[in-house]
């Protein structure tokens, strides 16, 4: 597969002492980042919930240019998420390097449990993973003391059984990583500075202190990063003097929900805080179409405590993808609760991707759908397809209850095209026909044009669904797209654009996603 990217060369624009980094660092659905520096290179892993392969591994040498070098979970048995409920699956990994091995610890609620994977090469292959039996909580972190004792620090939010919803604060337990055994009863470590959902702990040693970085306030507008420290990894921990050290709550900053942070030493020796955030668009409510993305900001140390700068928005200009199927699928294609290869195959000589339907529709938990993260709100996506042996098309998906799509089928001498908008309990369709032949389907998301502070001014974007074939064009629908956002969908994911089949086999001749970054002035900002 060839992917041509039209992202301009950024060298010299970003990085360097005090200069901004591109932000988001990892655009699109990339929440709960954890970062590590090994031999001068940076690696980030993010959450993937119900998608496979899971846990993408990104690499950079300068924090400016990032490449996805692999995925931790390339084999479904590593996670067991084929039946996982939406919202569950792969939550919040921690990435660390110890004794020559990369480690990823991750909770998979509804799946295999709390897991530890290792690899010598972060591009993979990664191990089958061991289960930490009996660890009941989320967002596990892994740290070692000088003696090599391994500590798992985690958020004691109970997600199954009769105590579901109960929160035990930040907990810690010593573990044996060879067997997965817990070596003691989990102990309470800190409950944060008083906001809800203390979670996402990361334990870092710096000088004589162990710093416990956590998230508080929930993963929505109240999100923030707080800190405590101790002379020992097991505590007692003293809260920092100015918690939260980072939050965008009650501000008009363009990057909101900033929290779930991890620390790393940056290329110029400064400390960087990598965290999740969203880019809400619209009026006073505002919706974040792309979901939770990965951002970075700088941290200064004042009297032994970190002070974080507000997160600046500095998106890479216009990242676009032009995919041709002249080589196997790259590691950025994802499937829902199954690997893309289960339903999609590439014919490199013909330059085509064939998706074989298996009775599932986009409303099913395992649709015959393969996709890629949407990287910019303004994205013109399109595909050319042949539906002589099936029905299929192009979709943007948040989860099985939230998706807009356009599909094609043969109808005598014509091609019938149908746009569909699905939100929970509501489904609307628009149909038209075109001359037979390879059809081009389009799904364009864009900011509403000429919107004032009325209904459309409240939304994030609109999605236009249209098609072309045999020299004719049919515009089927333009739909308010706020219902496919972090604020409205059930899933913790983000928008994934992709190709699908619902009947027979459908042959795709390419996939294009042309992105345009528009300047953002948050509604109500004073300067
Ligand atoms: C994750 C929690 C959170 O476990 O959202 O933002 C949850 N933080 O820490 C799902 O990503």
Boltz pocket constraint, residues with backbone or C-beta under 6 A from the ligand:
constraints:
  - pocket:
      binder: B
      contacts: [[A, 31], [A, 32], [A, 47], [A, 91], [A, 92], [A, 138], [A, 139], [A, 199], [A, 200], [A, 215], [A, 218], [A, 219], [A, 259], [A, 260], [A, 276], [A, 492]]
      max_distance: 6.0
